[in-house]
Amino acid sequence: MVEHQRAAMSLLTAGVPLKPREGQFAGGVAFDANPLTEKQRNWLVILLAKHGLPPLSDGGDA
């Protein structure tokens, strides 16, 4: 499991209230090991911050 998958899974399992589109996005990312696009990475970073979860590390696989 790569970093963005772990981060997305943490969104899904943290018990935070996600909007339907946020949940759909996080679910898709959690099960896709392919690298994220810049837009996907930005949205994941925003969602993690919004819900008080640890940020992605700079660079790397995500």
N, C-alpha and C positions, 0 to 999 in steps of 0.2 A: 504494500500500500504506500503510495507516494504522499508527499506532504499535503497537497491540495485535497486529496481524498480523505485524509485524517481530519483536516480542518472542516470539510463539509460534513463529515460524519459527526463531528463534535456539535455542529449546529443542529443536526437532526436529533441528537440524543441528549442535548442539554436541557430540554424542557422549556425552551424559550418560545414565545409566540411568533411563529413565522406566518407571513401572508402566503396564500396559495402559490403564487409565482416564485416566492423565495424558497419554499419547500420543494417545489418542482426542480428548481435550479440546483439546490443543494443535493437533492437525491440523484440527479443526473451526474453531477460532478463527483459525488461520493463513489460512484461505481464506474467511473471512466478514468483509466490510468493515462490517457493521452494528455499531452501538455495543454494547459489552458491558453486561450487567446488572451491578449492584453485586456480586452473588455471583460472577459470572464474573471480573470484574476482581480481586476479592479472591483467588480461587484462582490466577489467573495471577501476581499479585504474590507469593504464597506459593511457587509453583513456581520462579519466577525466583530468589528469595532462597535457596531450598533447594539450588539447583544453582549458586549463585555467579555468576549472570548479572546484567547491569545492570538496575536497576529501571525501571518505567514512570515517566515524568515525571508530576508532579501535574497534575490537570485534563486538558484536551485531549480528544482524540477517543476515547481508550480509556476 
